[in-house]
Amino acid sequence: TVGVVNIDELLLSPEHPQFLSSSPPPKHNPHAPWSHKPHCKTSASLSSLNQKYCAFTSNTTGANGLSIITTPSLAETAAPFFSEDPLSHFLTQDQAEYLYYNAPPYEIVDHIPGKGKGVVATRLIKKYETFMVDQATVVMDLALEKSMGAPENLELLRTAVQRLRRPESVSGLSGKHNGAKDGEGKEEEAEDVTGGFEEDIMMTNAFGTTVAGESFRGLFPLVSRINHACNPNAFVLFSQAGISIAIKAYRDIQPGEEISISYLLLGLPSADRTEGLKRWGFTCTCALCTQGAAEKAASDARRRAIAGAEPHIQALWKQGKLNGAIKLAEEIVQHMKDEAIMPMLTDQYANLARMFLLQGDKQRADEYGELALELLGDLGFLGTEWEGEWDLERLLAVLGERGEGGMYAQ
Ligand SMILES: C[S@@+](CC[C@H](N)C(=O)[O-])C[C@H]1O[C@@H](n2cnc3c(N)ncnc32)[C@H](O)[C@@H]1O
């Protein structure tokens, strides 16, 4: 039976090895909170002359250890996040117990035709369920790339990987992006660290994320096995707590169905998606990309209308033509629903709530305000505990704080 447990105990659940934690850090460690002496390089670039960047590793974070490559001051700011518990950030106690007392609702499969490894559901995953939580192994400051030469970058990245408790959690990942030195079979050569394979792994798998207010690339070993679809059935949420990612379902996912996320911004027309995916060097075969020419043209037209609508709505609004602005916003809502791009709806619902408030139509404003907050809650942007009536300030604050989930670092 499932009793009440401390969420920390769930982190030790043998069913979920990604959270198998964690020997206590050795006492009297002169490098605390890091497990190794930071490995540093100094920038010779004019814009950041003499700035030090180091690989800082905490071997006791998560199942694999976690390295951050950044400046000493940013590492100090980020260090407290390493020991925060990611599960309680994404899940209520009940949800965490449900997920972690049962086998994971997915498995990693070795051969998905044309895609390499992938992740497949092993039971029904319900719409908006948070079904996977993963912690970063390596996060790299984006400023580093501009400040350091390629050899220094690679040296820091390599040290960050080698010092992990489980370096194989990174070296076993796919390095198969467009332009990788040798796509196929590179995984088997991971022991040979002379060819910049870690960089290929970063290019193939890293997510753009924010740590202590700055932009980073992060590697998340479990999430890295999820393949792309332009109409994905799941999406990504980030948290600084434990530098972690949660995967949530956009819709019900059936047992046996492959789990997918979008590597690109949602809502792009097909030509832009093809362009964006060149980075990985595969052709997308998802239902959206393989539909007939007429459906594809209609979908692209809706997506272009969505992408271009905001300035028109704002212009009508500013000219006091609220009826016209509302009509256009409601058309766009319908296009977003037809294209199943749910996260974009939150902004449009908020727009409509504000415009109806301005018009003095409190009832319609309430309808849209509630829709916006309900969807933000379902998508995981309100945390696990938020309840209450909608109000405009709160809604706008949440929209402002919300990060850009689901995108890989460009
Ligand atoms: C983040 S990894 C995903 C997991 C990867 N399949 C593996 O074997 O570890 C990204 C790589 O997976 C492959 N991939 C992802 N989505 C794909 C898709 N829809 N079709 C074909 N290949 C895909 C590409 O090689 C891409 O560079």
The ligand as an ORCA input file, in Angstrom:
! r2SCAN-3c Opt
* xyz 0 1
  C      18.109     14.170    -28.770
  S      18.511     12.835    -29.795
  C      17.105     11.793    -29.659
  C      17.456     10.356    -29.299
  C      18.252      9.629    -30.353
  N      17.367      9.041    -31.357
  C      19.156      8.559    -29.751
  O      19.332      7.515    -30.400
  O      19.696      8.785    -28.667
  C      18.361     13.630    -31.359
  C      18.756     12.763    -32.538
  O      17.781     11.730    -32.715
  C      17.450     11.578    -34.099
  N      16.040     11.999    -34.275
  C      15.281     12.718    -33.406
  N      14.025     12.876    -33.868
  C      13.983     12.272    -35.057
  C      12.957     12.104    -36.047
  N      11.735     12.608    -35.881
  N      13.271     11.405    -37.187
  C      14.517     10.878    -37.368
  N      15.530     11.020    -36.476
  C      15.270     11.690    -35.326
  C      18.400     12.475    -34.863
  O      19.562     11.724    -35.186
  C      18.751     13.555    -33.841
  O      19.997     14.171    -34.098
*
